[in-house]
Amino acid sequence: MQTFLHILLLSTVELFNLLGTIIVVGFVLGFLEKRATAFIYHVFGWKGIAVTAWLGTPVHEFSHALMCGIFRHEIVEIKWLQLKSGDGTLGYVSHQYNPDSVYQKIGNFFIGTAPVYIGILILSLGMYVLLPDTYRPFMQAIRAGLHPYSGLESFFAFFGHSIGALASHLFSIENLMNPRFWIFAIAGICISAHISLSTADLKGAWNGCLSIFGFLVFLNVAGFLFGFRTNGLIARISAYNLYILAFSGIAFLFSLVWMSIGLLSVWAKKIR
């Protein structure tokens, strides 16, 4: 019994190491997006939502569709953008999968959370292409701050380091005078404003998370029976979390900008 409890605890820790950063980043960006959307809608209605949805929603749905292809889910229907749905749904990807396939069941997590990490990836590529003189020193700052972290204190310390480095390089005088910066900023705000996960996304991600946990339990049971350890492999795989955390700062900053615009709009409306 004690061994089984140890395996469950180990599997839980490994699950958090693998997926915890994506989940935390997703909830933080979701909070910022929901606040910004509420402010913008209060002042401008659906026209304000459409200002960012024209790009942000198709990118959101593309992320789902891309991961559906990778995890072999059948796409039944895609709505890239609909501004007059009646229930506020801007877009969706309807898909189905084989419930007997562990691979496809695990894919539910990555399909559900795809807008978070694919959105961050697209923003990172946008910076690389449009603002290479910003991307290079930012990457150097990230590498300089990389180190194995443990606990929330160093987790937030690394995030703070990344945000500081990004803000100092991104919002420079040179960039503010560069037309490519404004193209990147507009695209960044649009994508960040629609990066959060819907209720359906979260439900699918939760189902996939349970499947991943079950798979980790299976691996750890096999490791106990046959004498091999999985924690070293999981630790190496989860190293990507540092890069997700660092580059999530791009979406975080643009989400703050959009929320600030919405909040200022609400205040301006009250003053009038």
HELIX and SHEET records of a PDB file:
HELIX    1   1 GLN A    2  PHE A   44  1                                  43    
HELIX    2   2 TRP A   46  ILE A   70  1                                  25    
HELIX    3   3 VAL A  102  GLY A  112  1                                  11    
HELIX    4   4 ALA A  114  LEU A  130  1                                  17    
HELIX    5   5 PRO A  132  GLY A  145  1                                  14    
HELIX    6   6 GLY A  151  LEU A  170  1                                  20    
HELIX    7   7 ILE A  173  LEU A  176  1                                   4    
HELIX    8   8 PRO A  179  SER A  192  1                                  14    
HELIX    9   9 THR A  199  PHE A  226  1                                  28    
HELIX   10  10 ASN A  231  ILE A  237  1                                   7    
HELIX   11  11 TYR A  240  ILE A  271  1                                  32    
SHEET    1   A 2 GLU A  74  LYS A  79  0                                        
SHEET    2   A 2 TYR A  92  GLN A  96 -1                                        
END                                                                             
